[in-house]
Amino acid sequence: MKRLSLIPVFMFLTIACEDEKDDVTSAANCATIMAELDAANEAFETSMSKADCNKVIEKAEALVNCMPEGDEKNEMKSDLDEIRGVCSLL
């Protein structure tokens, strides 16, 4: 009987560890996307081309999707709207 009562504890720990792995993976993916966004932004600043501007939008959208809810995500959404406005002028 004692062994059966330990099963829920082990299940909880397993699920909690999986959630932590997901958080770490998500943070790593966000960091990669941020680096790609920085590179796309540098390319756009050099060329000022519509194609590079669209690449910035693509990477910024990916970053917004990766970010947790909160003020930073809302600010990034606002920045994304401004980037779209600039690209539409090209």
C-alpha positions in Angstrom: 0.0 0.0 0.0 2.9 2.4 0.9 4.4 1.9 -2.6 1.1 2.9 -4.3 1.0 6.1 -2.4 4.5 7.1 -3.8 3.3 6.8 -7.4 1.5 10.2 -7.4 4.7 11.8 -6.0 6.8 10.4 -8.7 4.3 11.4 -11.4 4.3 14.9 -10.1 8.1 15.2 -10.1 8.3 13.7 -13.6 5.7 16.2 -14.9 7.4 19.1 -13.1 10.8 18.2 -14.6 9.3 18.0 -18.1 7.8 21.5 -17.6 11.3 22.8 -16.6 12.8 21.3 -19.8 10.1 23.0 -21.9 10.9 26.3 -20.2 14.6 25.9 -20.9 14.0 24.9 -24.5 11.7 27.8 -25.0 14.2 30.3 -23.6 16.9 28.8 -25.8 14.6 29.1 -28.9 13.8 32.7 -27.9 17.5 33.5 -27.6 18.2 32.0 -31.1 15.3 34.0 -32.6 16.6 37.2 -30.9 20.0 36.7 -32.5 18.4 36.1 -35.9 16.3 39.2 -35.4 19.4 41.2 -34.6 21.1 39.9 -37.8 18.1 40.7 -39.9 17.9 44.2 -38.5 21.6 44.8 -39.2 21.1 43.6 -42.8 18.1 45.9 -43.2 20.0 48.9 -41.8 22.7 48.2 -44.4 20.4 47.6 -47.5 17.2 49.3 -46.6 15.5 46.8 -48.9 11.9 45.6 -48.7 13.1 42.0 -48.6 15.3 42.6 -45.6 12.5 44.6 -44.0 10.2 41.7 -44.4 12.8 39.4 -42.9 12.8 41.7 -39.8 9.1 41.4 -39.6 9.3 37.6 -39.9 11.8 37.3 -37.1 10.0 39.9 -34.9 6.7 37.9 -35.2 8.6 34.7 -34.3 10.0 36.5 -31.2 6.6 37.8 -30.2 5.2 34.3 -30.4 8.0 33.0 -28.3 7.7 35.6 -25.5 5.7 35.1 -22.3 2.7 37.3 -21.8 3.6 40.7 -20.2 4.8 44.2 -20.7 7.8 43.2 -22.8 5.6 41.2 -25.2 3.1 44.1 -25.5 6.0 46.5 -26.2 7.4 44.2 -28.8 3.9 43.9 -30.5 3.9 47.7 -30.6 7.4 47.8 -32.1 6.3 45.2 -34.7 3.4 47.5 -35.8 5.9 50.3 -36.3 8.2 48.0 -38.3 5.3 47.0 -40.5 4.6 50.7 -41.1 8.1 51.4 -42.2 8.1 48.4 -44.5 4.9 49.5 -46.2 6.6 52.7 -47.2 9.4 50.9 -49.1 
